[in-house]
Amino acid sequence: MILQEVVLCATAPQAAGSGSGAVVLHDIHTGTSLASFKQSSSAPHCTSFVETRDGQGGFILAAQQDKSILNVYNFQKDQLAFKIVLPERLSCIALDNAGSFCAGGTAQGRIYLWEVASGILYNTWDAHYRHVNVLKFTHDGAALISGSDDSGVSVWSVARSVVNFLLLLCC
């Protein structure tokens, strides 16, 4: 197997009413387009990916900027695999390094935390007073860092969010 460095780019439509954008993989050295995943219009910080455990594939997640939809694409196919309806439109998304959790932030300051394998929504909380701009999991996935238009940067415990959900189930 030959390793290849790639860049994942989300492109919006060129003009209003000109259709949808795409998520495109480019070779970082040559700029060659390797794959194009159509029917996607993602804003900055609204695209992420997760590799399969064997490293032979994976999924690309793209939150749509004009709808409360999360498009899921399979690396091996250039077509939409899933279209997930969300509780509200996301302004940013992040996946942890293990591909276990997906977090989404909103313009209203809320954060959602899902388990990737099952799709279970573990927690939703009012994290900021204004628009959540960016989310990032720590390298070990123990914490989620959020940044917002309210000039706040917060660090959230992923384990605490999961435990809170489990306590609600059993009690």
Secondary structure as UniProt FT lines:
FT   STRAND          6..11
FT   TURN            16..17
FT   STRAND          22..27
FT   TURN            28..30
FT   STRAND          33..38
FT   STRAND          42..51
FT   TURN            53..54
FT   STRAND          58..64
FT   STRAND          69..74
FT   TURN            75..76
FT   STRAND          80..85
FT   STRAND          92..95
FT   TURN            97..98
FT   STRAND          101..105
FT   TURN            107..108
FT   STRAND          110..115
FT   TURN            116..118
FT   STRAND          121..126
FT   STRAND          132..137
FT   TURN            139..140
FT   STRAND          143..148
FT   TURN            149..150
FT   STRAND          153..157
FT   HELIX           158..170
//
